[in-house]
Amino acid sequence: MTRYRLRVTLIGSEPEIWRTFDIEGTARLRMLHLALQTIMGWRESHLHAFTDADPFAPALPGQARRWESPDFEDTAEGALSEEDFTVGVVLQGGGPLWYEYDFGDGWIHRLDVIDQLPSDSALTAVVLVDGANRGPFEDSGGPHGYAEKLAIAADPQHPEHASITDWIHTTVGPWAPHDPGMFDLIGVQTELNLLFNPGESGIAPYDMSGIVKIEAHRRPGDVHEASPIAEFASVLPPPIRSELRQHLHRTGVLEPNEIDAETAARIIRPFGWLMQTVGANGLALTTAGWMPPATVLDGMTELGWLDDWIGKGNREDLTPPMANLRETAQRIGLVRVQKGRLLLSTAAKKALGDPQSQLRLVAGGLLRKLSDAETDAAVLHLLAIADGTPHDERWRTVAFGLEVCGWRSSTGWRFTRQDIGHATFRAQQVLDQLGELSARRRRRGEDDPLIVMFAREALRY
């Protein structure tokens, strides 16, 4: 048996976009197609075909062969099925082979045989060896259109700069790299392993997200099957899911998130204060159902909120920061009202004096009582915080993720910043209670490193 070492070059790319990879000669052309989609970063959203005829040379009747997917409804006359031919059979004459993707944009790839190696059962069917530069954006208009969009995006003074960068954010999304020089060999090989050798990929066999490790490889703090990020990734279209997985690894979002007790207490300080104040025996409310004035004033003072507040700060009904804290704590399951008393939930009572357990309760409750759309929006919002997306760009991440999941705005148009603000409102209510930044600094768009730590914890919990 033979493995073929192939060099694929995207014709017309400048600087050249290329990859070198090994593939088993017994692999069907269908597998070669899937490999090319993965290593070039395509999303498999257009038609494709293989041919052994140089598309730039005069056609010679009767000598060219063309292979297409049997799933195509309108195949070319005389086209062969890519399911019926192996790489070894097609390349036995030495090549080259041509692969066209997206007949509208006309992306032509040339595959040359640069070596033949003995098969190795210990290797995945497709192994990426080397390469340079990211693949073009889908639907960018062929080599010329892609180069033009890159040039405009790099020039803030260009009259079309705003519209092109908006197109990139909307079409390409936040997880595919925008840097034309980006080439992530390890990330792509991980995707190839998942695609062609899932049993040996190190990923749990029943995990649809592709990010949950098998038990033997799992470290403390690693993502598990029921985590919000794994559940969200599971519903994404496979090419987008692949981009998300690579993005998660590049940004380190999936790395175990060790938070000591002191840091946990700083992150959840307002909730920690409330749980401690309510205590194991509960807190008697006023006849109107509010927390006692002395308790409200104590909270406003101890949490440093009185500095940003005009008024006495001792009546819950007239002091939104404290009212919002209690309301949010009730929604996420930390406290409840019963017979005129504010009581801790069973889990919160068990977590008294344990800031790390309390943090996990807050993280686990953030998605509680949210609609399906709000849940997806909250996970995307947490991800945009966790991966370091600039504050003013986070809504775009949420909008892109909601759209690829099939959600639509009430107007039927693209999501606006205001739409995303509504979708993430209740999740943001929780985040607004965390960390150590003042309300004034939050309004200025400043980021608190403690919130980034919390977001990473909430995604995996």
C-alpha atoms as one frame of an Amber mdcrd trajectory, in Angstrom:
protein
   0.000   0.000   0.000   1.130   3.557  -0.728   0.698   6.933   0.908   0.916
   9.912  -1.404   2.562  13.137  -0.370   0.728  15.897  -2.201   1.297  19.607
  -2.518  -1.891  21.604  -3.090  -1.581  25.147  -4.390  -4.406  27.645  -4.744
  -3.977  29.029  -8.237  -3.815  32.825  -8.409  -3.086  33.354  -4.713  -0.469
  35.978  -3.873   1.298  35.330  -1.598   0.880  31.693  -2.434  -1.561  29.648
  -0.350  -0.332  26.073  -0.218  -0.310  22.894   1.851   1.716  19.685   1.835
  -0.037  16.606   3.189   0.025  12.824   3.122  -3.006  10.721   2.216  -3.515
   6.994   1.872  -3.708   5.813  -1.730  -6.754   3.716  -0.784  -8.691   6.856
   0.216 -11.635   7.705  -2.016 -11.707  11.055  -3.796 -14.562  11.931  -1.463
 -12.094  11.716   1.435  -9.631  13.853  -0.494 -12.385  16.446  -0.977 -13.133
  16.515   2.774  -9.410  16.758   3.535  -8.999  19.722   1.177 -11.983  21.485
   2.717 -10.430  21.091   6.165  -6.834  22.006   5.385  -7.805  25.015   3.260
 -10.422  26.272   5.716 -13.415  26.053   3.378 -16.944  25.607   4.735 -18.262
  23.076   2.185 -21.074  25.392   1.163 -20.568  25.206  -2.622 -20.209  22.601
  -5.369 -16.855  21.063  -6.264 -15.252  18.770  -8.805 -11.957  17.008  -9.592
 -10.410  16.771 -13.035  -7.139  15.516 -14.472  -7.292  18.094 -17.288  -5.434
  21.381 -16.921  -8.258  23.969 -16.844  -5.884  26.586 -18.278  -4.840  24.520
 -21.304  -6.813  23.839 -24.522  -9.222  20.922 -23.999  -8.348  17.623 -25.697
 -11.561  15.728 -26.529 -11.975  12.319 -24.948  -8.881  12.428 -22.741 -10.021
  14.385 -19.663 -11.751  12.808 -16.704 -14.005  14.645 -14.257 -15.216  13.450
 -10.871 -18.146  14.913  -8.965 -20.128  14.053  -5.865 -22.983  11.588  -6.491
 -25.098  13.917  -4.336 -25.069  16.593  -7.052 -28.457  16.869  -8.753 -27.031
  18.184 -12.031 -23.764  16.416 -12.757 -21.795  17.211 -15.884 -22.218  14.871
 -18.825 -19.763  12.019 -18.534 -18.769  12.909 -14.956 -17.594  10.048 -12.751
 -18.452   9.534  -9.106 -15.808  10.599  -6.593 -17.048   7.741  -4.403 -15.922
   5.125  -6.962 -12.274   6.150  -7.407  -9.334   6.072  -5.038  -6.479   8.537
  -4.835  -4.052   5.804  -5.903  -6.009   4.939  -9.039  -6.489   8.562 -10.082
  -2.845   9.484  -9.476  -1.246   6.352 -10.884  -0.141   8.354 -13.912   1.728
  10.809 -11.693  -0.763  13.680 -11.728  -1.331  16.545 -11.481  -4.930  16.593
 -10.304  -7.124  19.695 -10.223  -9.799  20.518  -7.675 -12.337  23.285  -8.257
 -14.466  24.626  -5.418 -17.327  27.141  -5.768 -17.958  27.324  -9.489 -19.042
  30.968  -9.108 -15.864  32.224  -7.439 -13.828  29.603  -9.301 -11.235  28.529
  -6.736  -8.828  26.247  -8.599  -6.438  24.043  -6.621  -3.551  22.166  -8.224
  -2.432  18.926  -6.537   1.025  17.602  -7.377   2.543  14.310  -6.256   5.870
  15.095  -4.593   6.561  11.672  -3.049   5.206   8.177  -2.540   5.671   6.557
   0.845   4.844   3.182   2.352   1.535   3.023   4.218   1.706   3.264   7.994
  -1.235   1.914   9.994  -0.167   3.989  12.993  -0.889   7.241  11.129  -4.198
   8.968  10.481  -5.372   8.612   6.884  -4.532  12.287   6.256  -1.534  14.021
   7.832  -0.792  17.697   7.273   2.949  18.283   6.833   3.388  21.984   6.096
   1.762  25.014   4.526   1.487  28.785   4.452  -1.250  31.428   4.737  -4.895
  31.004   5.605  -7.407  29.971   2.955  -9.519  32.758   1.435 -12.829  33.927
   2.840 -15.847  32.111   1.432 -17.756  34.115  -1.194 -15.000  36.705  -1.454
 -15.050  36.746  -5.273 -12.159  34.523  -6.337  -8.436  35.360  -6.054  -8.874
  38.942  -7.251 -11.870  39.627  -5.004 -10.120  38.166  -1.971  -6.969  40.221
  -2.563  -9.047  43.357  -3.049 -11.005  42.789   0.189  -7.786  42.239   2.143
  -6.317  45.475   0.785  -9.427  47.492   1.630  -9.669  45.968   5.131  -6.044
  46.941   5.771  -6.606  50.565   4.691  -8.752  52.575   7.165  -8.736  55.511
   4.738 -10.350  53.548   1.906 -13.948  54.692   1.232 -15.178  51.076   1.364
 -13.206  50.149   4.494 -16.237  50.205   6.827 -18.461  48.154   4.527 -15.770
  45.538   3.812 -14.808  45.109   7.470 -18.513  44.793   8.283 -18.815  42.135
   5.554 -15.865  40.227   7.030 -17.365  40.346  10.529 -20.756  39.232   9.227
 -19.702  36.603   6.687 -16.402  35.268   8.002 -17.354  35.589  11.651 -15.228
  35.859  14.785 -13.664  32.383  14.926 -12.002  31.964  11.539  -8.663  33.833
  11.565  -8.740  37.114   9.628  -4.947  37.415   9.380  -4.032  36.294   5.817
  -0.698  34.942   7.084  -2.298  32.643   9.672  -1.566  28.907   9.380  -2.350
  26.642  12.332  -0.897  23.212  11.522  -1.687  21.693  14.931  -5.252  22.983
  14.927  -5.932  21.669  11.427  -4.364  18.296  12.199  -6.624  18.003  15.232
  -9.590  18.523  12.913  -8.258  15.896  10.501  -7.901  13.428  13.358 -11.492
  14.034  14.420 -12.692  13.637  10.842 -10.758  10.556   9.779  -9.742   8.799
  12.985 -12.212   9.836  15.713 -11.503   6.776  17.852  -7.861   7.788  18.323
  -8.440  11.550  18.443  -8.543  11.715  22.233 -12.126  13.043  22.126 -14.996
  11.262  23.896 -16.800   9.077  21.304 -20.323  10.312  22.070 -19.440  13.992
  22.295 -20.897  15.863  19.334 -18.983  19.065  20.081 -15.545  17.564  19.477
 -14.035  19.315  22.507 -14.659  16.885  25.382 -11.699  14.588  26.039 -12.006
  10.890  26.799 -11.824  10.084  30.495  -8.245   8.814  30.287  -7.024  12.174
  28.942  -9.209  14.477  31.010  -7.554  16.784  33.532  -9.221  18.472  36.501
 -11.118  21.483  35.194 -11.431  20.226  31.603 -14.690  20.681  29.715 -17.354
  18.020  30.208 -20.295  16.924  28.051 -22.941  19.037  29.783 -20.939  22.264
  29.770 -22.545  25.260  28.025 -19.753  25.549  25.451 -19.953  21.841  24.523
 -23.738  21.948  24.179 -23.560  25.092  22.059 -20.817  23.748  19.789 -22.847
  20.576  19.223 -25.580  22.444  17.336 -23.298  24.410  15.010 -22.903  23.451
  11.329 -19.782  21.203  11.114 -17.506  23.687   9.254 -18.357  26.485  11.710
 -17.908  24.070  14.617 -14.448  23.276  13.279 -13.583  26.988  13.194 -14.855
  27.395  16.766 -12.821  24.433  18.033  -9.631  25.798  16.512 -10.410  29.255
  17.896 -10.965  27.851  21.402  -7.587  26.137  21.328  -5.745  29.131  19.858
  -7.111  31.477  22.505  -6.691  29.057  25.424 -10.339  29.335  26.455 -10.487
  25.583  27.053  -7.464  25.442  29.322  -8.296  24.435  32.932  -9.269  27.529
  34.863  -7.814  27.278  38.385  -9.383  29.905  40.668  -8.265  29.935  44.306
 -10.618  30.745  47.181  -9.427  34.341  47.584  -9.897  35.118  43.889 -13.292
  33.377  43.817 -14.426  35.558  46.734 -13.323  38.698  44.868 -15.171  37.637
  41.708 -18.523  36.943  43.379 -18.216  39.462  46.207 -21.780  40.925  45.963
 -23.368  37.470  45.824 -21.022  36.296  48.561 -22.077  39.222  50.750 -25.766
  38.440  50.153 -25.380  34.734  50.923 -23.429  35.501  54.085 -25.987  38.119
  55.148 -28.955  35.806  54.598 -27.077  33.025  56.347 -28.248  29.565  57.312
 -31.241  30.906  59.254 -32.523  33.346  56.637 -33.270  37.077  56.728 -36.583
  38.552  57.891 -38.068  40.934  55.306 -40.146  44.032  56.006 -43.926  43.811
  55.857 -43.677  45.188  52.303 -41.336  42.348  51.358 -38.084  44.324  51.182
 -34.763  43.734  52.922 -34.415  45.766  56.151 -33.020  49.310  55.648 -29.999
  48.596  57.864 -29.139  45.552  55.726 -29.497  47.527  52.493 -27.268  50.322
  53.768 -24.712  47.813  55.049 -24.561  46.180  51.616 -24.267  49.465  49.728
 -21.466  50.539  52.065 -19.517  47.285  52.245 -19.685  46.707  48.482 -18.560
  50.267  47.733 -21.705  51.077  45.770 -22.595  54.109  47.867 -19.807  56.047
  46.117 -21.729  55.903  42.832 -25.146  56.491  44.367 -27.115  59.657  45.104
 -29.439  59.134  48.051 -29.485  57.439  51.424 -29.059  53.962  49.979 -31.067
  52.272  52.709 -34.338  51.342  50.994 -34.283  48.399  48.600 -37.272  49.713
  46.610 -35.426  52.992  45.990 -31.946  51.516  45.571 -31.761  49.561  42.271
 -28.247  48.132  42.863 -29.478  46.175  45.885 -32.839  45.334  44.322 -31.073
  44.024  41.214 -28.682  41.975  43.334 -31.531  40.245  45.144 -33.589  39.761
  41.963 -30.614  38.280  40.110 -29.710  36.018  43.024 -33.268  34.685  43.036
 -33.231  33.996  39.293 -29.958  32.071  39.391 -31.142  29.982  42.329 -29.151
  31.309  45.269 -32.046  32.620  47.379 -35.830  32.380  47.587 -38.630  34.088
  49.526 -40.769  32.017  51.852 -43.185  33.213  54.540 -41.705  36.677  54.796
 -38.099  35.546  54.939 -35.272  35.535  52.398 -33.773  32.035  52.483 -30.748
  30.408  50.901 -31.312  27.570  48.469 -30.153  24.167  49.660 -27.052  24.365
  47.445 -26.208  27.903  48.571 -26.552  26.890  52.231 -24.097  24.033  51.692
 -21.667  26.446  50.006 -21.554  28.935  52.893 -17.950  29.814  53.709 -16.699
  28.179  50.480 -16.138  30.880  47.803 -15.101  28.370  45.126 -18.338  26.418
  45.516 -20.273  29.674  45.561 -18.606  30.755  42.319 -19.608  27.470  40.684
 -23.183  28.041  41.860 -23.247  31.485  40.283 -21.668  30.178  37.064 -24.063
  27.236  36.928 -27.082  29.461  37.566 -26.292  32.101  34.953 -28.287  30.263
  32.256 -31.159  29.371  34.587 -34.639  30.361  33.381 -33.376  31.683  30.042
 -35.114  30.887  26.753 -33.227  28.811  24.191 -32.291  31.933  22.214 -31.200
  33.770  25.367 -29.127  30.748  26.375 -27.263  30.699  23.051 -26.792  34.469
  23.273 -25.452  34.184  26.838 -22.941  31.469  25.882 -21.751  33.551  22.929
 -21.468  36.624  25.143 -19.395  34.694  27.691 -17.194  33.375  24.888 -16.580
  36.879  23.538 -15.485  37.965  27.012 -13.385  34.846  27.622 -11.446  35.038
  24.337 -10.571  38.721  24.692 -12.850  40.172  22.013 -12.850  43.987  22.373
 -15.841  45.292  24.306 -17.394  47.147  21.345 -17.117  44.102  19.062 -18.715
  41.490  21.319 -22.215  42.021  20.023 -21.002  41.016  16.549 -19.813  37.658
  17.907 -23.218  37.061  19.449 -25.009  38.106  16.261 -22.895  35.822  14.067
 -23.349  32.847  16.400 -27.105  33.309  16.661 -27.469  33.541  12.887 -25.450
  30.381  12.156 -27.606  28.586  14.758 -30.695  29.583  12.791 -32.043  32.384
  14.996 -33.534  35.427  13.288 -34.427  38.896  14.541 -38.084  39.841  14.970
 -37.833  42.100  11.918 -36.278  39.444   9.712 -33.239  41.664   9.122 -29.740
  41.231  10.484 -29.352  41.479  14.237 -28.551  44.958  15.467 -26.535  45.925
  18.502 -29.803  46.726  20.257 -31.202  43.268  19.443 -28.149  41.650  21.002
 -28.426  43.903  24.043 -31.942  42.579  24.615 -30.887  38.956  24.027 -28.012
  39.148  26.531 -29.740  41.406  29.064 -30.354  38.818  31.786 -26.921  37.249
  31.465 -25.370  40.709  31.660 -27.366  41.360  34.841 -25.355  38.587  36.495
 -22.049  39.842  35.096 -22.813  43.356  36.315 -22.815  42.020  39.878 -19.336
  40.503  39.583 -15.754  41.706  39.848 -14.347  44.875  41.307 -14.930  47.637
  38.740 -17.228  50.474  39.693 -20.433  51.059  37.761 -18.880  54.206  36.272
 -15.900  52.281  34.882 -18.173  49.540  33.514 -20.170  52.175  31.619 -16.919
  53.393  30.051 -16.387  49.878  28.643 -13.444  48.957  30.868 -12.794  45.237
  31.314 -12.215  43.487  34.614  -9.784  40.517  34.446 -11.896  38.835  37.106
 -14.877  38.772  34.748 -12.740  37.080  32.081 -11.866  34.376  34.611 -15.526
  33.986  35.532 -16.590  33.756  31.865 -14.136  30.920  31.248 -15.441  29.114
  34.327 -19.074  29.596  33.330 -18.471  28.186  29.830 -17.123  24.894  31.159
 -19.293  24.423  34.243
